[in-house]
């Protein structure tokens, strides 16, 4: 039970960080287009 919980937290944090990376990439792209 504990292992499953930690695995779920890990995958959730990984998806959250990847989503943040996508947002950052789109922001950088917008800045480059503006420049």
FITOR-234650 format. One record per residue (C-alpha): x, y, z. Coordinates in steps of 0.5 Angstrom, whole numbers, padded with zeros to 4 digits, always signed. Example, Ala and Ser with C-alpha at 12.3 -4.5 7.8 and 13.67 -1.06 7.14 Angstrom:
+0025-0009+0016/+0027-0002+0014/
***
This chain:
+0000+0000+0000/+0006+0005+0002/+0010+0003-0004/+0003+0004-0009/+0002+0011-0005/+0009+0013-0006/+0009+0011-0014/+0003+0015-0015/+0006+0021-0012/+0012+0020-0016/+0008+0020-0023/+0004+0026-0021/+0010+0030-0019/+0013+0028-0026/+0007+0030-0030/+0007+0036-0026/+0014+0038-0027/+0013+0036-0035/+0007+0040-0035/+0011+0046-0032/+0017+0045-0037/+0012+0045-0043/+0009+0052-0040/+0016+0054-0040/+0018+0052-0047/+0011+0055-0050/+0013+0062-0046/+0020+0062-0049/+0017+0061-0056/+0013+0067-0055/+0018+0071-0052/+0023+0069-0058/+0017+0071-0063/+0016+0077-0060/+0023+0079-0060/
***
